[in-house]
Amino acid sequence: MEYTLAIEGAPETISGGTSILLVHPSTVETDRVDTDFLKTDTDHLLVISTRTTAREVTQKLEHYEVDESKATILDALSVERGYTRRKSEGVRYVSSPDDLDGIVEQTRRFLAEENGKRRVSLDSITEMIYYADEDSALEAVAAIQDLLAEYDAVGLFHLADEVHEDAVVEEFRSLFDSVLTLDEDGSLTAEF
């Protein structure tokens, strides 16, 4: 299956099973890239949020005019922070950003339940490393990549580069054939 990619400097289409790493400074706004990826040529989308709550993700989707009826949000923060969890059809929860098995399982469940073109955004690998550890995060990212390939879906994975050792960033980059680098000034470089 081919997916349209509406991201500057990137190919016009990518094949199902493609995983893209978005490397960026932690201070730069990634919402534009993320939502451009999510709202183009898709039937269902999963936003895995280890950095913000479901409410904040919903606000982002509304602001950037992403069709929320297609969205499922996996909130990894609200339970751990003790926030009230509003039950709704489009929101799922795991206990915390270090519940990597839960994140992988919820991703598998989403991909198995939904048909058509499916996109997954994981924001952010950095939080997974912070709450769990580098090796566990590597395993979880690889497991999600395998699921994307199995279900012919595509994914965008966020990584804030300056908060990690260069070797850690390179280790994650090596998992991906496709890398977007967002600079402090908002310019985007694509390697596919």
N, C-alpha and C positions, 0 to 999 in steps of 0.2 A: 504494500500500500504506500502511496506517495502522499506526503503532507506538504502543503504550501508553507513557506517560511517567510514571514514579513519582517525580516530583520536586516537592517542596512549592512551591506558588505558580505552577507551570507548567500549561499545558493538560493535560488527561487523555490526549490523543493528539496526535501530530504526523505529518505526511505523509512518506513516503519522499522522500529528497533533502534533508531538513532538516539544516542544520548549526547547532550551538549553541556559542557561545563561553562558557566559564566563566572569568570574571575574578575573581582572588583575590589576597590578600596572600601572599607567599611563605612566611610563617610559619604559615598556617592549614592545617588538615588537609582535603584535598579528597577523600580516599578514599571517604567515605560517599556524596558526590554522584556520583562516578565509578562506583562499583559499583552504586548504585541505577539509574543509567542503563544499565549493561551487563547486569544480570541480569534485567531485565524484558522479557518478550515478545520473545524473540530466539531464532534458530536457531544463529547463528554470530556470534562477536565477535572483533574484532582490537584488541589493545592495542598501540599504537605508543609505545614508551618511549624517550625521549631523555634522561630524567632518572634512571631507575633501571634496574637489570639485570633480566633475565628471572627470575632467582631471587627478587628482591624483588617483582616483579609477581605471581609465582605465590603467594608468601606472602600478599599483599594479597587476591588472589582467594579463597584458602582461608579467610582470616580473615573475610571478608564473605560467605562462602557463595555465591560465584558458581560456576556449573557449569563446571568447568575443561575438561570434555570438549567444550564448545562454543568454547573459547578458542584463539586463535592469538596469540602474543606476538611482536612485532617489536622486538628488542633492538638499540638503536643505540649502546650503551655498552661492552659487554663486549669487543669486538674492539679498540676504541680504547684501552681501559685495560689490555689485555693479560691479561684474565681467561680462564680456561679456558672454552671453549664446550662445553656438554654438548649433544650432538646429541639432539634429541627431535622427535617428530612435530609438536608444538604450538609450537615455537620457531623463528623465523627471525632472521637477523642481517643488519645492514648494517654497514659499516666504522666509521662514527662518526655523531654527531648532525648533522654538516654534509654527509653523503651524502644530500642532499635528493632527488636524482633516484632513488636507490635506495629511499628511503622511499616516494616516489610510486609507483614501479614495483611494490614489494612490496604496496602497498595495492591497486593495480589487479589484481595477480595473485590476492590474497585474494578480492576481490569477484567476479572472473571465475570462480574455482574453486568458490566456495560458493553454494548456493542458499537460498532462503527469506529470512527476515528477518535482516538483517546490521547490526550496530552496530560503529562504529569509535570508539575513544578515542585522542586524541593528547595525550600528556603529556610534553613541553610545548613550545608555540611559543616560550616564553622561552629554552629551551635551543637551539632551532634558530637563533634570532637570535644568541645568544651564540657558538655554534660557527661559524655561517656569517655571515649578515648579514641585515638587515631586509628588503631587497628580495628576496633569494632565499627567505627564509621566507614572505613574502607570496605569491610565485609558487607555492611548494609547497603552501601552505594552499589557495589558489584552485584548484590542480590537483586536490587531494584532494576539495574541495567539488564540483568537476565530476564526479569519479568517483562520489561518493555520489549525485548527481542521476542520472547515467547508469544506475547499478545499483539505484536505488530503495532505497538504504540510508540510515542516519542516522549523524551523528557528533557527538562532544563534543570540543572543542578547549580545552586549558588555557592560560591566560596569566596570569602573575604581574605585576600591574599596577604595583606601586610600584618595580620595578627598571628600568622603562622611562620615557622621556620621555612626557608626556601625549599629544603628537602621534602617537607610535608606537602607543600604546594605542588612540587614536581611529582611526588608520588600519586597524588590525586589526578594531576594532568595526564599522567601515563595511562590512566583508566579510560580516557576519552580520545576519540579520533577527531572530535569537533570541539573547538574551544573558542569562546567569545571573551575578549578582554575589554573591559570597560575602564577607561582612564578617569582620573580625577576631574578632568574638564568635560566629561560626558561623551568623549569620542570612543567609538567602538571598533575593535579590530577582530576580524573573523578568520579562523584557521579551520578549514574543512578538508 
